[in-house]
Amino acid sequence: ADIDIEQLSLDMERFEQHGWSQFAPDVFQQAKSLLEQARNGVDPSESTAQLERARRTFEEAKNTAKAFRSRYTSLLALRDDLNQALVTLPDRPQSPDDVVSLHRAQAEAKLQHAIQSMEKGELNISRQAAEEAEMHYRRAIENLLPELADAAKRMLSHAASQGAKRYALHTYATAKAKLQELLDFIAHRRQQLPSRPADAIRLAERAEKLARKVRELRRDQASFESVFDHQRQFRLKIAQMIGMDIDDRDPLADIPEEEILSGIQDLKRQIEHERIARERAIRQLAKKHQEEMEAMRQQWLAASSQELAGLKEAFRAKLERETFERKRLEQLRGILGKEVADVYANIDGSILIRLKALKFPSGSSRISSKYKELIENLKKALELYGERTIRIEGHTDNRGDLKMNQQLSLKRAEAVRDALIQAGIDGSRLRALGYGEVRPIASNEFAKGREMNRRIDVVIEAPKK
């Protein structure tokens, strides 16, 4: 993975050095950011995934840049012509209201708009901006041509004074022809804007240098030998760089240019084969990674499906249980009736049955025979919860002795327990407790409150977990 990261980083550096990133700046920046995340990632699988995303994004940047350069070749050629022309006129004065500078600034702004629009897929907007940029570049060059022509004339005159007409005849003639193209366009004898207008100056400079060099060689005959030897040494260095066998001890060692060109072609083919092999290995690695990711995804889906099925089953069981408990509670209330008892479902799962219809004579724990039906219905209600234990609690008001009240409440609870056992309830499920006056539910200051406090509570305890 580290090798792949460094290779992709190197490819991105070359892409940026060649100036191609300017035609897909946003996408290229995304690719660099993803690559940095892959390099700094702690989790190897996550780094591999980030590297693959960086590679795909970089491919998108390359395709976008290639498409822009292919679509707007003439626009980019005009921009290069203008930039080259300005380089050949380094001493040219500039001012804020300079026509050339104004057109150039507008052209650059339109070019950036065209690039951004193409990155977004807005091709019509990109095309319109590119056309406007091309128009401004053309206007800038047209306004610069007179200055280029004057500079070319001066340079050709200087080259002629150095003997360029004799010693650099071809280069001088080409420069002169290029100058004539500029003059013809300025004089409206030519409709098409000359391409590479700065070449008139550059060729004139080249002619002057060649003429001067030839004159120097003619003055020193030994210079010819040094020129040829320098060329031989240069060929030998190139041959060594591309891996050709050289005998360093042979003072006459030389490699023909044809062999060097053939060696360079062989090296290019070797590099291309290595590139293809590397890309094939990367594709295989990416495919393997995708297969592993897909396998992990399927495992996750399977586990998630099982977990979801388990959750659904648990929810269904909970819903069924709650529905069952709700129906059972309603059935219990129906058996007892509202006049006989108040029924409460507690938050802990227990159920409180407050037997408000069951009354005892003062100081007595005997159950009157008139409550036989109540006891029978209570038994039926409790049988609905046959799996649970039952707590029977006796309570009194605060009149009388505290200890006697506690004993009386216990005896009354035991009387209800015994009645239920006689009715058929398993006694092992029943517990009788007496709380006396310590758990009132109303004020003992009033007769109604004291009557409410004298009660029997039957508690169906919560199911054991």
Order of alpha helices (4+ residues) and beta strands (2+ residues): alpha-alpha-alpha-alpha-alpha-alpha-alpha-alpha-alpha-alpha-alpha-beta-beta-alpha-beta-alpha-beta-alpha-beta
